[in-house]
Amino acid sequence: MRRIILTSLVLVGCASPSPTGEPTVYPSVRDHLTRATDLIVTPATSGGALTARRWSRNGWVGGEVALTVDNGFVVADADATGQLEISSMKLMLAPIDISPDAVGVPARLEHLQLDLEKVPAGAPTKWTDGDNAATASTMLSLQLSWAVTIDGTTSALGPQHLPPIPVDITVAGDRSTVDLTLTLDLPGTVWGWADLIDIRDLRLVVDTASL
């Protein structure tokens, strides 16, 4: 149910105000996160890149492709010892145009969505600034849903269960807001086909803020 509600909020781009019209004030960001906290992606400061390439007679050819995050959400909390946990995540990425140099024909990856497959254990976390800032590292298991368009025909591709991705977490905020940044870095192959097409070296920064 939480995912349905959050997805609706993301799609309409707004959230209902509190009954008093004022945000709830907490003693600290850490205290705020003792409750599961809904965080909406900030597209303007989120994004990344990957490398798309194909095998040719002259070896691998291709290049870097930019990633744009259209919208999404993260649900995070901190346990009694302060360890951060990401309990839910959904990211919708903008379509990616792939040049003919990368895959041999003009192509476009569409309907790109990353979902958290498995809730990781709480991440050892270092709190500073009076429990208003924190850093942590964890591994996330994500599923990629997507489709490809070639010559005007769009075909759904099978869901990809990505290898566990190292993620750095940074938390900041004040007594009423939480800002959380995820930095994902997955070197090596993300997806390949017949040793002819290789999508690799995923790097992504996701900025989020509480509702």
NORMOLIN-V738103 format. One record per backbone hydrogen bond with DSSP energy under -0.5 kcal/mol. NH is the residue of the N-H (numbers start at 1). CO is the residue of the C=O. Records with the same first field share a line. If there is no record, write none. Layout:
BEGIN
NH: CO, CO
END
This chain:
BEGIN
5: 1
6: 2
7: 3
8: 4
9: 5
10: 6
11: 7
12: 8
13: 9
14: 9
21: 18
26: 175
30: 131
32: 28
33: 29
34: 31
35: 32
37: 76
39: 74
40: 209
41: 72
42: 207
43: 41
45: 42
46: 43
47: 205
48: 67
49: 203
50: 65
51: 200
52: 63
53: 198
54: 61
55: 196
56: 59
59: 56
61: 54
63: 52
65: 50
67: 48
70: 68, 92
71: 92
73: 90
74: 39
75: 88
76: 37
77: 85
78: 33
79: 83
82: 79
84: 123
85: 77
87: 75, 85
88: 75
90: 73
91: 114
92: 71
93: 91, 112
94: 68
96: 109
97: 95
98: 96, 107
99: 97
102: 99
103: 99
104: 100
107: 98
108: 149
109: 96
110: 147
112: 93
113: 145
114: 91
115: 143
116: 89
117: 141
118: 141
120: 86
123: 84
126: 135
127: 125
128: 133
132: 128, 129
133: 128
134: 171
135: 126
136: 169
137: 124
138: 167
140: 165
141: 118
142: 140
143: 115
144: 160
145: 113, 143
146: 157
147: 110
148: 155
149: 108
150: 148, 153
153: 150
154: 152
155: 148
157: 146
160: 144
161: 159
162: 142, 160
165: 140
166: 164, 185
167: 138
168: 183
169: 136
170: 181
171: 134
172: 179
174: 177
179: 172
180: 208
181: 170
182: 206
183: 168
184: 182, 204
185: 166
186: 202
187: 185
190: 199
191: 199
193: 197
196: 193
197: 193
198: 53
199: 191
200: 51, 198
201: 188
202: 186
203: 49
204: 184
205: 47
206: 182
207: 205
208: 180
209: 40
210: 178
211: 38
END
